[in-house]
Amino acid sequence: MVISQFELLVWFETEMIGRLVLLFTTLTLLLLAFALVIGYAFGLDPTSMIVIALVLSVAINVGTYAWSDKLVLWSTHTKLINEEDNPKLYSIVRNVAQRANIPMPRVGIVESQQPNAFATGKGPDKAIVVATTGILRVLTPGELEAVIGHEISHVTHRDVLVASVAAAIAGTISFLGQIIFFNSFYYGGGRGRNNNGNAGILLIIAALLIPIGAMLIQLGISRSRESYADVEGAKLTGKPQELINALRKISSQASARQWNQKNAPAPSTASLWFVNPLKGSAWTELFSTHPSLEKRVANITKVAQQMGIMVS
């Protein structure tokens, strides 16, 4: 049976969405498991613990989401520009936005020698696309268009909202863990009907390991969204080779040693950027917001082949 390029692309996209659903399901199951452990140790209703922690976490994340674009622009030292300030960048953003069938995003520039880019905003109608002066200097117009395609794909798939939901669940788990540690230090652990040594040990182990697991899954969701944006960006612009070239150029200049450069991407904003600015040793890959360069190139290569485009 001959499978068309369109069918292959649909299969690949479905596979990536399925992976994201699996990660969210696992994150939710961790929350439920944590609540069950708390209920067992304290003799409390697990549902009540989930509701209390979830309400607090959601309230915090809703506020963060509502102000996310302003916080991001402030923390990255972004300056919003007009078309006359940088006609080339404006033209590229406009062309890609038209292909994506979204309104023209606002455009910003960060005065930084480190080449990188990001997009923010709560949806296609309120998108902001930002590039550093370094990326404008390093990339060709075609490569810059491929990067902008990646960033606008984040916007069209509402990745800010996806990240907010993941943060709400992971934040709930972290909040429950903090409650447990506070109780353990000040009140000596579980005090309910199941107050015994085994319950106390189980509680401490859960408070240590489950929040770590939630953090790793949250990072996995971030990596999944980056992979998806690579695929969608390559399809949107039709420039998978240029996207690979841009990844290689920027990755070669991304280093933890550059944190102290003027306006360089900071650790707190690592998940925003096209390339993780905190690239370090292989040990850090597990805790990275982005897939490794090798995995990203492999994914784009697979999609390029399905598009009938040869890349190297």
C-alpha positions in Angstrom: 0.0 0.0 0.0 1.4 3.4 -1.0 1.1 6.1 1.7 0.9 9.7 0.4 3.0 12.5 1.8 -0.1 14.1 3.3 -1.0 10.9 5.1 2.6 10.7 6.5 2.4 14.3 7.8 -1.0 13.6 9.4 0.4 10.5 11.1 3.5 12.3 12.4 1.3 15.2 13.7 -1.1 12.7 15.4 1.9 10.9 17.0 3.2 14.2 18.5 -0.3 15.2 19.8 -0.7 11.7 21.3 2.7 12.1 23.1 1.5 15.4 24.6 -1.8 13.8 25.8 0.2 11.0 27.4 2.4 13.6 29.2 -0.6 15.5 30.5 -2.3 12.3 31.6 0.8 11.2 33.5 1.0 14.6 35.2 -2.6 14.3 36.2 -2.1 10.8 37.5 0.8 12.0 39.6 -1.4 14.6 41.2 -4.1 12.0 42.0 -1.4 9.6 43.4 0.0 12.4 45.6 -3.5 13.2 46.9 -4.1 9.5 47.8 -0.8 9.3 49.7 -1.8 12.5 51.7 -5.2 11.2 52.4 -3.8 7.9 53.6 -1.2 9.5 55.9 -3.4 12.2 57.4 -6.8 10.5 57.3 -8.1 13.3 55.0 -10.3 13.3 51.9 -7.9 13.3 48.9 -10.5 15.1 46.8 -10.5 18.1 49.2 -6.7 18.3 49.2 -6.7 18.3 45.4 -9.4 21.0 45.1 -7.7 23.3 47.7 -4.3 23.1 46.1 -5.7 23.3 42.5 -7.7 26.4 43.2 -4.7 28.2 44.7 -2.4 27.0 41.9 -4.9 28.0 39.2 -5.4 31.4 40.7 -1.7 32.1 40.6 -1.3 30.8 37.1 -4.3 32.7 35.8 -2.8 35.9 37.1 0.5 35.0 35.5 -1.2 34.1 32.2 -3.1 37.4 32.1 0.0 39.4 32.6 2.4 37.0 30.8 3.1 39.2 27.7 4.0 42.2 29.8 6.1 40.1 32.2 7.9 38.5 29.3 8.7 41.8 27.5 10.0 43.3 30.8 12.1 40.3 31.8 13.7 40.0 28.3 14.3 43.7 27.8 12.3 43.7 24.7 11.7 46.9 22.8 8.6 46.9 20.6 9.3 48.5 17.2 7.5 49.9 14.2 8.0 48.8 10.6 10.3 51.7 9.8 12.6 50.6 12.6 13.4 47.3 10.9 11.6 46.8 7.5 13.3 43.4 6.8 12.1 41.8 10.1 8.7 43.3 9.8 8.3 42.0 6.2 9.3 38.5 7.2 6.9 38.4 10.2 4.1 39.8 8.0 4.7 37.2 5.2 4.7 34.2 7.7 1.7 35.6 9.6 -0.3 35.8 6.3 0.6 32.2 5.5 -0.6 31.2 9.0 -3.8 33.2 8.4 -3.4 35.2 11.6 -3.4 39.0 12.2 -0.1 40.8 12.0 1.7 40.3 15.3 3.5 43.0 17.1 7.3 42.9 16.6 10.0 43.4 19.2 13.8 43.4 19.3 16.2 42.6 22.1 19.6 44.3 22.0 21.7 41.2 22.6 24.6 39.6 20.7 23.3 36.1 21.5 21.2 35.0 18.4 17.8 33.9 19.4 14.0 34.6 19.1 10.7 33.9 20.8 7.0 34.5 20.5 4.5 35.3 23.3 0.9 36.4 23.6 -2.3 34.7 24.7 -3.4 33.8 21.2 -3.2 34.7 17.5 -4.9 38.0 18.0 -2.4 39.2 20.6 0.8 37.7 19.4 4.3 39.3 19.8 7.3 38.0 17.8 10.7 39.0 19.2 14.2 38.7 17.7 17.6 39.6 19.1 20.0 41.8 17.2 22.3 38.8 17.2 20.0 36.6 15.2 19.4 39.4 12.7 23.1 39.6 12.2 23.8 35.8 12.0 21.0 34.4 9.9 20.2 34.7 6.2 16.7 36.0 5.3 15.5 32.5 4.5 16.8 31.1 7.8 15.2 34.0 9.8 11.9 33.3 8.0 12.2 29.6 9.1 12.7 30.7 12.7 9.8 33.1 12.6 7.7 30.2 11.2 8.6 28.1 14.3 7.7 31.0 16.6 4.4 31.7 14.9 3.5 28.0 15.1 3.8 28.4 18.9 1.2 31.2 18.6 -1.2 29.4 16.4 -1.2 26.3 18.6 -1.7 28.5 21.8 1.4 27.1 23.5 1.3 29.8 26.1 -2.0 28.3 27.3 -0.7 24.8 27.1 2.3 25.8 29.3 0.0 27.5 31.7 -2.1 24.4 32.2 1.0 22.3 32.7 2.3 24.8 35.2 -1.0 24.8 37.1 -0.9 21.0 37.6 2.8 20.9 38.4 2.3 23.9 40.7 -0.5 22.1 42.6 1.8 19.1 43.1 4.6 21.3 44.3 2.2 23.2 46.7 1.1 19.9 48.2 4.7 18.9 48.7 5.4 22.1 50.6 2.4 21.5 52.8 3.8 18.0 53.7 7.3 19.3 54.5 5.9 22.1 56.6 3.7 19.6 58.5 6.6 17.1 58.9 9.0 19.7 60.3 6.6 21.4 62.6 4.1 18.8 63.6 6.0 15.5 63.1 4.3 14.1 60.0 0.9 12.5 59.6 -1.6 13.1 62.4 -4.7 11.3 61.1 -6.1 7.8 61.6 -3.2 6.3 59.7 -0.5 8.0 61.7 2.3 5.4 61.9 5.9 5.1 60.9 5.1 3.5 57.5 2.7 6.3 56.6 5.2 9.0 57.6 8.0 7.4 55.5 5.7 7.0 52.5 4.6 10.6 52.8 8.2 12.0 52.9 9.2 9.8 49.9 6.2 11.0 47.9 6.9 14.6 48.9 10.4 14.3 47.5 9.9 12.2 44.4 6.5 13.2 43.0 7.2 16.9 42.6 10.5 16.0 40.9 8.5 13.7 38.6 6.0 16.5 37.9 8.8 18.9 37.1 10.4 16.5 34.6 7.0 15.9 32.9 6.4 19.6 32.7 9.8 19.9 31.0 8.8 17.0 28.7 5.7 18.9 27.7 7.9 21.9 26.9 10.2 19.8 24.8 7.1 18.2 23.0 5.8 21.7 22.1 9.2 22.7 20.7 9.3 19.6 18.6 5.8 20.3 17.3 6.7 23.9 16.5 9.7 22.7 14.5 7.5 20.4 12.5 4.7 23.0 12.0 7.2 25.8 11.3 8.9 23.7 8.6 5.5 23.0 7.0 4.4 26.6 7.3 7.4 28.1 5.5 8.4 25.2 3.4 12.0 25.8 4.5 13.1 22.7 6.6 16.8 23.1 5.4 16.9 26.7 6.5 15.4 25.8 9.9 18.1 23.2 10.4 20.8 25.7 9.4 19.4 28.2 11.9 19.3 25.6 14.7 22.9 24.7 14.0 24.1 28.3 13.9 22.3 29.4 17.0 23.1 26.2 19.0 26.8 26.7 18.3 26.6 30.1 20.1 24.3 29.0 23.0 26.2 28.5 26.2 25.6 28.8 29.9 28.8 30.9 30.0 26.9 33.7 28.1 24.3 34.4 30.8 26.2 37.5 31.9 26.2 39.1 28.5 24.1 42.3 28.1 20.4 41.3 27.7 21.4 37.7 27.1 18.5 35.2 27.5 18.3 34.4 31.3 17.7 31.1 33.0 14.2 32.2 34.1 13.1 32.7 30.4 14.8 29.7 28.9 11.6 28.0 27.8 10.6 31.0 25.7 13.5 31.0 23.2 13.9 29.3 19.9 17.1 27.6 21.2 17.7 26.8 24.8 20.2 29.5 25.9 21.3 27.2 28.8 22.9 24.6 26.7 25.5 22.7 28.7 26.6 19.1 29.4 24.6 16.0 28.4 23.5 15.7 32.0 21.4 18.9 31.7 19.4 17.5 28.7 17.0 15.7 31.1 16.2 19.1 32.8 16.1 21.0 29.5 13.1 22.9 28.2 14.1 22.0 24.6 15.0 18.7 22.8 18.7 18.3 21.9 19.9 19.7 18.6 20.3 16.1 17.3 16.7 15.2 18.0 15.3 18.5 16.6 17.3 18.0 13.3 16.1 14.4 13.1 12.5 15.4 13.5 12.8 18.2 10.9 14.6 15.8 8.5 11.8 13.2 8.8 9.2 15.8 8.0 11.2 17.2 5.1 11.4 13.8 3.6 7.6 13.5 3.9 7.3 16.9 2.2 9.6 15.6 -0.6 12.4 18.0 0.3 16.0 16.7 0.8 18.0 18.2 3.6 21.5 17.7 4.9 
